[in-house]
Every structure is written in C-alpha cells, then in structure tokens.
Amino acid sequence: MAPVDDSIMVEVVYALPERQLLVAVTLCAGATVSEAVERAGLPMLHPNIGAANGNVGIFGKRVPLDTVLQNGDRVENLPAAHRGSERGAPPARPEIKITCQATYRRLTCSFQR
C-alpha cells in the first residue's frame, strides 16, 4: 500500500530471541521514531521499547527518538550491547507481520505469519 498525500509508510520491528514482530504504519510526514514506536503499539506489547528506552535505530543504526523518519524507513529495537553476537548467528525466529490502517474512527489491523 502506497502512502497518500503528505504521509509516509514505515515498518517498526521488535525482535525477541524467539520471534520477530513487524508492524507497518502510516504516519504524517515529519513523524519521529518515537511516534512510530507508539503508533505501532509496541510499548503496550513489550514495555522494554518506547520513549523510556532509547535503544532504537533505523536499519540497524542507533538514532535518537526525535529523529524524523523518511518514507520506507525501518525502525528496529537494538540491544544495549550485541548480546550473543560472539556466539554466531542468532536462532531463526518466525516473523509476524501486522499491517494497520487508521481512519477517522477506526483502526484496522491484519496479522500474517
């Protein structure tokens, strides 16, 4: 789905050792990393990400929460240290993709494995 007018579409990813959660969100142009994380609903699902935790990045590069996003960015949780990187590749984890579309009074989400 392509963004309309002055909106942007980004992906917000939260990876745990056993699974990865991916949420596609549409935001107004000029939206920040913090706004994307909040809109994706990740603080409700996992309290270790969000405004209280600055361990987020865009395409793996750590950025401040007030960084303005560009269309197509991928916001990711980043560990405080690269735990396990010396042990080799992380185990494969199933991906759950959630796509949400917000309208005036409705938020519609679809889930896909």
N, C-alpha and C positions, 0 to 999 in steps of 0.2 A: 504494500500500500504506500503510495507516494504522499508526502506531506502537502498540505494545501496552503496557499497564500504565504503568510509570514510565519509558518510553523516549521518545526524541524522534527525529524524522527531519529531517535537514538535507541540503543539497546543498553539495558542495565543488567549486569551479570553478577550473581553471587555464587561463588564456588565453595563447596564444602568437600571434605575428603570423599564422602560417599555419593554426592550428587552435585549437579550444577543447575541453578535456576536462572533462566534468561527471560527478561521482560522487555518487550518492545513498547516504547511510549512515544506519544506525540506531544510536543511542548511548543510554547511560543518561542519565536526567535529571541535570543538573548537569555534563555534559561541557563541556569548554572548546574553544576554537578550535584549540589545538594538538592536542588529542586527535582532533578531526575530521579535521584535515590528515593526521595519522599513520594513522588508520583508513582513510582513502581511498587510502593508498598513494602519495601524490604525491611524498614525498621519494625513494622508490625510482625513480620515473619521471623526476623532474626535481629535481636537488639544490638548485635555487635557491629552493625553497619548503620550509617546515618550521620546526622550532624554531630553527634557526640564522638564519632570515631573518624579521624581524618585519613584512614588507610584506604583511600580510593585512588583510582587512576583512570586515564583514558588510554586504551590499547596498551595496558601494562606499564605506563609511565605515571608515577605518582604526581598528582596535581592537587592544589588547594580546592576546598569545597566550593569556593566562589568563582571557579574557573568557568567562563562562558563556553557553552557547548556549540559545536557545529553539526550540521545535518550529517547523519551517518556515524557519529561517534559511538564508541562502545565503552561505557563506564563499567569498571570492574572493581571488586574488592581486592585489596592487596594485603598480604600478611605483613605483620610488623617486621619480620625477618623471613627470608626464604626458607621456611622450615621444610626439611625433607629434601631440599634440592641436592644435597650431597649424597642422598640415598638413591639417586636415579630418578627416573620419570615417575610422576605421581600415578596412582592407580586410575584406570579408566572409570569414568563416572557417567551415569545416564544423564541426559540433558532433558529438562522440562522447559518447553517454550510456552510463554504466556504472552498473548497479544491482547492489548487493551485499547479500546476506543472510547473516548469521553465525548458526550454530547451535553446539552444544557442540563438535563436532569437524570442522565443515565450513564453508568459506566458498564460497558460490556466487555467481558474478558473471555478468551478461549484458551484452553490448555491443550498442549500437544506433547507427547513423548517422543 
